[in-house]
Amino acid sequence: MNIFDLVRSEVIDWVNWLIQGVPGRVGRLMRRVYFKAVFKKSGSNLSISNNVEISCPRNIKVGNNVSFLSGGVLRACDRAELSIGDFFSANGNVRIIADCGGRIVIGNNIMIGPNTVIRSSNHIFSRLDIPMNTQGHTAGDILIGNDVWIAANVVILPNVKIGAHSIVAAGAVVNKDVPEYAIVAGVPAKVIATRLR
């Protein structure tokens, strides 16, 4: 990283920190204008509540009518990619993290319940002779189709595809693909029903 990129990154981090705590409509307007300028791509009608942590916004694309409630995290650092479609809403404390070369692609018409974690990388733990926190990370992809409802307290792990029109029940841990129109629940998540009649 050259000195210009380092300074620019530092300025972006400071501005993020300064505006994330501004409450009310004024704060939402400030964040809309600011992130429209610094996201890789941003559609119209962006709404970001206060206290949403956003890191490496140049690697983040968002569509139209995108809403994030307070306490969330959006991160796409270290060669990562994060793309969110149109008509997206994330409730409080939702964490969408595509770090370490990971990729997350989220379709249109998505609802995400509070306290959900979507993370496309994981810790390496194969070696026993050194601590796990020094072994690095593996990167993966998470692909979420259109018209998906992800309920509260869900965890979605790397290398998973969630099919269109599906529902992930509260508290589920998704570690394998979810078929289109499926309803999944449990730890690990399993198909319990279909929305097709």
N, C-alpha and C positions, 0 to 999 in steps of 0.2 A: 504494500500500500504506500503510495507516494504521499508527500506532505500535504498536497492539496486535498486529496481524498480523506486523509486523516482529519484535517481541520474541518472539512465539510461534514464529515460524520459526527464530529464532536459538536458542531453547531446544531445539527439536526437533533442530536440527543438532548441538548439543553433546551431547545425550543419545545420539543415533545414534553419534557418534564414541566416546563413553565405553563404550557396551555392545558395539560391534562387535568389540572386541578380546578380550572375555572368552571364554576357551576352554571346551571340554567341555560336559557336560550342563547345568551351571549357566548358562553363557552362552546356550545354546539356549533354555532355559526363560525367561531374562530377556528375550531377543529375542522369543519367542513372546508373552509377556504384553504387552510394550511395543508391538509392531507391531500386535497385535490391537486395541489402543486407538487407534493413530494412523493405520492404514490406513483408507481410505474404507469398505472392507468386508474382513473377514477370516473365513474359515471355520475349521473345527477342524483340528487336527493340522498346524500351521505349523511348519516346521523351517528355521531360518536359521543356517548355520555362521558362524564368526567371520570377520571381514574381508570382509563383504559391504557395499558402499556403497549406501545407500538414500536417495534425495533426493526431496523433495516427496511424502511418503507419503500425504497427503490426496487425491492424485489416483490412487492405486493401489488396485485391488480384487483380492483373491485368494480362491480357493475352498478346498475341503477337501483335505487331504493334499498340501500344496505344500511342496517342498523346494528350497533353494538351497545349493550348496556354496561353499566359500571362494573369495574373490577376485572375486566377481561384482559387477555394478552393476545396480541397478534405479532408473530415473529417469523422472519424469513431470512436469517443471517447465514453466513458461511456458505455461499453458493446455492442457497435454497430458493425455491419458488413457491409462492402462495397466490392462488387465483380464486376469486369468489364471484359467482354470477349475480344475476338480478333477483330482486325480491328476497333478500336474505335477512334474517333476524336472529341475533344471538342474545340470549338472556344473560343475567349477571354471572360474572366469574367464569366465563367460557374461555378456554385457553386453546388457541390454534397455533401450533408451533411446527414449522417446517425447517428447522435448523440443520446444519451439518450436511448440506447437499441434498436434503430431502425435498419432496414435492407434494403439495396438497392442491387438488383441483376440486372445487365445490361448485355444483351446478346451480340452476335457478329454482326459486320457490322453496327455500330451505328454512326450517325452523329448528333452532337448537336450544334446549333447555338449560337451566342454570347448572354450573359446576361441571360442565362437560370438558373433557380433555381430548384433543385430537393432535397427535404428535407423530410425525413421519420419520423420526430417527430414534435410535435406542442405544443404550450403552453396550459396549463389547465386554464380555465377561469370560472369554474362553481360556485365558491364561490364569494359572493359579499362583505363579511366582511373582506377580506384581498386583498392586491394588486395582480394583475395577475402575476406580475414578481416573486412572492414568492410561487406560487401554483405548480410549477414543470412542467413536460412535459408528454405527452403521446407518446408512441412509436408505430410505424407502419411499414409496409413493402411497398416497391415500387419494382415492378417487370417489367422489360422492355424486351420484346422479341427480337428476331433476326431481323436484317434488318429494323431498325426504323430510321426515320428522324425526329428529334425534331428541329424545326426552332427557330429563334431568339426570345428572351424575353418571353419564355414560363415558367410557374410555374407549377410544378407537386407536388401535395399534398400527404400526407400519405395514405396508404391503397388503392393503385391504381395499376392495372395491365394494361400495354400497350401491346396489342397484336402484334405479329410478322407482319412485312411488312406494318406497319401503318405509317402515317404521322401526326404530330401535327403541325398545322399552327402557324405562328408567332403571339405572343401575347396571346396565349390561356392559360387558367387556367384549368388544368386537375384535377378534384375532384372525378371522377368515372372511371370505367374501360373503356378501348378503345378496340373495337373488332379488330381481325386480319384484315389486308388489309383496314382498315377504314382510312378516312381523317377526322380529327376533327379540329374545329376552334371555337373561341369565349370564352366568360366569362359568365358562365362556358362552358367548351368545349363540343360541340355536334357534332355528326356525320353529315358531310355535303356531303360526297361522299364515294364511295368505289373504290379501285384500281382494283377490279375484273371486268372483262368486260363481 
